[in-house]
Amino acid sequence: MLERLKDISRHALARITGQSEANDDDRRRSERVETLIFGTVMSGGEMVPVRVLDLSSGGARIELPEAQAIRDLVWLHWPRLERLGRVMWAEGRSIGVKFAQPLGPQELQSILAA
């Protein structure tokens, strides 16, 4: 029901403002792939164990062990990848990170194959 209310609100807002009804998925620049990769995020000198829930060439959705404040810039570490990223959103235990340098197709494939 909550999703239906969000859809109605998005549609009403688009009609009022004359803007597109594009949702978050439509605005993504690259397709995300669900994963269960474990790694760490370094934020403010602290290493936090994380789980990467989905991954694309441009970023990732990451689950933290508990809801906590993560600084804007983070350093991501997991098998076959180290990447600087910017936290774009945070909700509960999840954060969305945009990579400072996108992953190349072969690099992304290598990570997903591991």
C-alpha positions as CSV (number, residue, x, y, z in Angstrom):
1,M,0.0,0.0,0.0
2,L,2.9,2.4,0.8
3,E,4.3,1.8,-2.7
4,R,0.9,2.7,-4.2
5,L,0.8,5.9,-2.2
6,K,4.3,6.8,-3.4
7,D,3.2,6.2,-7.0
8,I,0.1,8.4,-6.6
9,S,2.1,11.1,-5.0
10,R,4.8,11.0,-7.7
11,H,2.1,11.2,-10.4
12,A,0.3,14.1,-8.7
13,L,3.6,16.0,-8.3
14,A,4.5,15.4,-11.9
15,R,1.1,16.8,-13.0
16,I,1.4,19.8,-10.8
17,T,5.0,20.7,-11.8
18,G,4.8,19.5,-15.4
19,Q,7.9,17.4,-14.8
20,S,8.7,13.8,-15.8
21,E,7.6,11.0,-13.5
22,A,11.0,9.3,-13.7
23,N,11.6,7.3,-10.6
24,D,15.0,6.5,-9.1
25,D,15.5,3.4,-11.3
26,D,14.9,5.5,-14.4
27,R,17.6,8.1,-13.4
28,R,20.3,5.5,-12.9
29,R,23.0,5.7,-15.5
30,S,24.0,2.1,-15.3
31,E,22.2,-1.2,-14.5
32,R,22.6,-2.6,-11.0
33,V,23.2,-6.2,-10.3
34,E,22.3,-7.8,-7.0
35,T,25.3,-9.2,-5.1
36,L,26.2,-10.5,-1.7
37,I,29.8,-9.3,-1.5
38,F,31.4,-8.7,1.9
39,G,34.0,-6.0,2.4
40,T,34.8,-2.9,4.4
41,V,34.2,0.8,4.2
42,M,36.7,3.3,5.6
43,S,35.0,6.5,6.8
44,G,36.7,9.0,9.1
45,G,39.6,6.7,9.8
46,E,37.2,3.9,11.0
47,M,36.9,0.6,9.2
48,V,33.3,-0.7,9.1
49,P,32.4,-4.2,7.8
50,V,29.7,-4.1,5.1
51,R,27.8,-6.1,2.6
52,V,27.4,-4.9,-1.0
53,L,23.7,-5.6,-1.9
54,D,23.9,-4.4,-5.5
55,L,26.6,-3.1,-7.8
56,S,26.9,-1.2,-11.0
57,S,29.7,0.5,-12.9
58,G,28.8,3.8,-11.2
59,G,28.1,2.8,-7.6
60,A,26.7,0.4,-5.1
61,R,24.0,0.0,-2.4
62,I,25.8,-1.1,0.8
63,E,24.4,-2.5,4.0
64,L,26.0,-1.5,7.3
65,P,26.0,-3.6,10.5
66,E,23.9,-0.9,12.2
67,A,22.5,2.5,11.3
68,Q,25.3,5.0,11.8
69,A,26.6,8.3,10.5
70,I,29.0,7.7,7.6
71,R,30.9,10.6,6.2
72,D,30.4,11.9,2.7
73,L,33.6,10.4,1.2
74,V,34.3,6.7,1.8
75,W,37.0,4.3,0.7
76,L,35.5,0.9,-0.3
77,H,37.5,-2.3,0.1
78,W,36.3,-5.8,-1.0
79,P,37.8,-8.6,-3.0
80,R,39.2,-7.4,-6.3
81,L,38.2,-3.7,-5.7
82,E,39.3,-0.6,-3.9
83,R,37.4,2.5,-4.8
84,L,36.8,6.0,-3.5
85,G,33.1,7.0,-3.4
86,R,30.7,9.6,-2.2
87,V,27.7,8.7,-0.1
88,M,24.7,9.9,-2.1
89,W,21.9,8.8,0.3
90,A,21.5,7.0,3.6
91,E,18.4,5.2,5.0
92,G,18.6,3.0,8.1
93,R,21.4,0.6,7.6
94,S,21.8,1.2,3.9
95,I,23.8,3.7,2.0
96,G,24.1,4.5,-1.7
97,V,27.6,5.2,-2.9
98,K,28.6,6.8,-6.2
99,F,32.1,5.8,-7.3
100,A,34.6,8.6,-8.0
101,Q,35.8,6.6,-11.0
102,P,33.3,4.2,-12.6
103,L,34.2,0.5,-13.0
104,G,35.1,-0.6,-16.5
105,P,33.1,-3.5,-18.0
106,Q,35.9,-6.1,-17.5
107,E,36.5,-4.9,-13.9
108,L,32.8,-5.2,-13.1
109,Q,32.6,-8.6,-14.7
110,S,35.7,-9.8,-12.7
111,I,34.1,-8.6,-9.4
112,L,30.8,-10.3,-10.1
113,A,32.5,-13.6,-11.2
114,A,34.4,-13.9,-7.8
